[in-house]
Amino acid sequence: MKTIVVVPCYNESKRLRQEDFLHYVEQNEDVAFLFANDGSRDNTLEVLQTLTAKHNNLLLFDIQPNGGKAEAVRKGMLYAAEHYDPQFIAFWDADLATPLDEIKPMVDWIEKDYDAVMGLRLMRLGAKVRRKTVRHYLGRCFATVASMMLKLPVYDTQCGAKMFRAEVVRALFNEPFITRWLFDVEILARYTQHYGTQRAVEKIYEFPLFQWQDIDGSQLKSRDFIKAPVELLKIRRKYRH
């Protein structure tokens, strides 16, 4: 399989769109999904066991105990790199706020010799990007500050759809993240520390998604943005170079 998509799952049994994943792998044999169960307290594990038994490209990685999304993504990315032999490894939100149809275009872009391709939620004419107004403007303020801190012209750090070449995964995910919700920013900070800012500008591509929408039930709340300045300061101090 060319691409493995890590899907962190915590208490997702009621909203996991199982048929969407099954249909996708039936139509795209070069893509596999690795569901990383993050110590769910409902019957998510049982749901995933049933789902992954239906197709060889639906894979399960059970993580115990619960460690949070950042750790589930990190461990899932490393597990995919160590146990399979993909060219590209992505992580994707389980609620499918980013539709699975966006996977193939992102693969097409990363094959153009990029190290990473990040989903970009850009509201524009002709696209179906739907964001709640408050979250949109909070996100724009946050992204501006993050861009200044990283010294990168990044527009959207927090989209839950990102893809990487397998050879850069260990450098970016080997160590636990120091932040709970802003690990996306930390990934970029690690990249610039490891490879340099100029390479980041040249080898990371923000891909404008055609479709994205807020899904009810997100673990991240608007009030979590209040904690963002402290978390950004922690990242700046650790990865200063």
Secondary structure, DSSP 8 states (H G I E B T S, - for coil): --EEEEEEESS-TTT--HHHHHHHHHH-TTEEEEEEEE--SSSHHHHHHHHHTT-TTEEEEEESS---HHHHHHHHHHHHHHHS--SEEEEE-TT-SS-GGGHHHHHHHHTTT-SEEEEE----TT-EEE--HHHHHHHHHHHHHHHHHHTS--S-S--SEEEEEHHHHHHHHSS--S-SS-HHHHHHHHHHHHH-HHHHHHHEEEEE-SEEE--TT-S--GGGGGGHHHHHHHHHHHS--
